[in-house]
């Protein structure tokens, strides 16, 4: 069977038999991959600790018919160890891992941008550069954009009329002008839409200066957008401890 080598982030693990695990990876070159890691639950495993969620690894795998097989793993960064002592950052990171898996639904389909977003988001979370809530919401919004569902937070999502506009509709794609406003549209604070736009574009100066009430409202809208496009919410999102 052909083998290949790639960089990856461990998204999830599942027990298989008495000593093995199924490892879900988001790789740089091959997108989401599920692979068997044999013997990793044994005490003497050569690389069991490296194949835990949040691990950033260099892996070698053999291609299989249904599941690939991990034959080698070298740790590039073990973010789990850095996050495990902080419940807020741990739950935030868990939501990011779940979102990355859900937004790469087709196995072995390249998803380089999604991979780079996740690696960068986990590094920011570990370093404490920004508030974990802001990092999570920025990650969710950018991941949606990479998947082709970029919301509008200023110009009208329907007609393109320059904003800012007060109405906001999750099914409608974001901000809506008075002529395009649909029933049930929300009216978030202008500062909230500014914050969401800043998180999407990476303007951290504006994002870091935002107030708690705007962050709470922005988080609610980001979660609603993810739930709408994925057709069900992230299971880990309600567990995230907000600031």
BELPE-V805998 format. One record per residue. N is the residue number from 1. RES is the residue in one small letter. D_FIRST is the distance of its C-alpha to the first C-alpha in Angstrom with 2 decimals. Layout:
BEGIN
n/res/d_first
N/RES/D_FIRST
N/RES/D_FIRST
END
This chain:
BEGIN
n/res/d_first
1/x/0.00
2/x/3.84
3/x/6.54
4/x/10.10
5/x/13.57
6/x/16.50
7/x/19.90
8/x/20.65
9/x/23.50
10/x/23.10
11/x/24.88
12/x/24.82
13/x/23.62
14/x/23.89
15/x/24.14
16/x/21.69
17/x/23.03
18/x/25.00
19/x/23.01
20/x/20.12
21/x/20.34
22/x/18.86
23/x/19.24
24/x/20.08
25/x/19.70
26/x/21.31
27/x/19.39
28/x/21.06
29/x/18.71
30/x/16.85
31/x/19.68
32/x/19.50
33/x/16.31
34/x/16.26
35/x/14.11
36/x/14.65
37/x/16.27
38/x/16.63
39/x/20.06
40/x/21.51
41/x/24.69
42/x/25.60
43/x/28.33
44/x/26.49
45/x/23.31
46/x/22.19
47/x/21.68
48/x/23.04
49/x/26.02
50/x/24.07
51/x/22.26
52/x/25.52
53/x/26.94
54/x/28.34
55/x/26.05
56/x/25.09
57/x/22.02
58/x/19.65
59/x/16.22
60/x/12.77
61/x/9.99
62/x/6.36
63/x/6.15
64/x/7.28
65/x/9.70
66/x/12.73
67/x/12.21
68/x/9.94
69/x/10.37
70/x/12.69
71/x/12.41
72/x/15.42
73/x/18.39
74/x/21.49
75/x/24.55
76/x/26.17
77/x/28.86
78/x/29.51
79/x/31.79
80/x/32.04
81/x/34.22
82/x/36.47
83/x/36.90
84/x/37.29
85/x/40.95
86/x/42.02
87/x/41.88
88/x/42.65
89/x/39.89
90/x/37.39
91/x/38.15
92/x/38.11
93/x/34.65
94/x/33.43
95/x/34.75
96/x/32.92
97/x/29.54
98/x/30.24
99/x/31.43
100/x/28.34
101/x/26.14
102/x/28.54
103/x/28.83
104/x/25.11
105/x/24.82
106/x/21.80
107/x/18.39
108/x/16.37
109/x/19.64
110/x/20.73
111/x/23.81
112/x/24.80
113/x/28.47
114/x/27.92
115/x/25.82
116/x/28.58
117/x/31.25
118/x/29.84
119/x/29.43
120/x/32.95
121/x/34.41
122/x/33.22
123/x/34.55
124/x/37.85
125/x/38.04
126/x/37.59
127/x/40.04
128/x/42.71
129/x/43.48
130/x/44.58
131/x/45.48
132/x/42.43
133/x/43.76
134/x/43.86
135/x/40.34
136/x/39.01
137/x/41.03
138/x/40.07
139/x/36.37
140/x/36.82
141/x/38.85
142/x/36.55
143/x/33.47
144/x/35.36
145/x/36.28
146/x/32.70
147/x/31.88
148/x/34.79
149/x/37.50
150/x/39.64
151/x/43.06
152/x/46.33
153/x/48.72
154/x/51.49
155/x/51.65
156/x/51.90
157/x/48.49
158/x/49.97
159/x/52.40
160/x/51.55
161/x/55.10
162/x/55.16
163/x/55.62
164/x/55.93
165/x/56.39
166/x/57.18
167/x/55.47
168/x/51.82
169/x/49.78
170/x/46.23
171/x/45.69
172/x/47.56
173/x/45.20
174/x/47.47
175/x/50.94
176/x/53.28
177/x/56.59
178/x/59.71
179/x/59.38
180/x/55.75
181/x/56.11
182/x/55.01
183/x/56.46
184/x/54.94
185/x/54.15
186/x/54.38
187/x/56.57
188/x/54.94
189/x/56.89
190/x/56.59
191/x/55.44
192/x/52.53
193/x/51.32
194/x/51.81
195/x/49.67
196/x/46.85
197/x/46.97
198/x/46.90
199/x/43.84
200/x/42.00
201/x/43.09
202/x/42.75
203/x/46.50
204/x/46.59
205/x/50.24
206/x/51.30
207/x/48.82
208/x/49.88
209/x/53.53
210/x/53.20
211/x/55.09
212/x/53.87
213/x/55.16
214/x/53.30
215/x/50.08
216/x/50.48
217/x/51.13
218/x/48.25
219/x/45.83
220/x/47.06
221/x/46.48
222/x/43.00
223/x/42.05
224/x/43.64
225/x/41.66
226/x/38.33
227/x/39.39
228/x/40.53
229/x/37.42
230/x/34.96
231/x/37.37
232/x/37.56
233/x/38.16
234/x/35.94
235/x/36.40
236/x/36.62
237/x/39.20
238/x/42.28
239/x/41.48
240/x/41.70
241/x/44.84
242/x/46.75
243/x/49.19
END
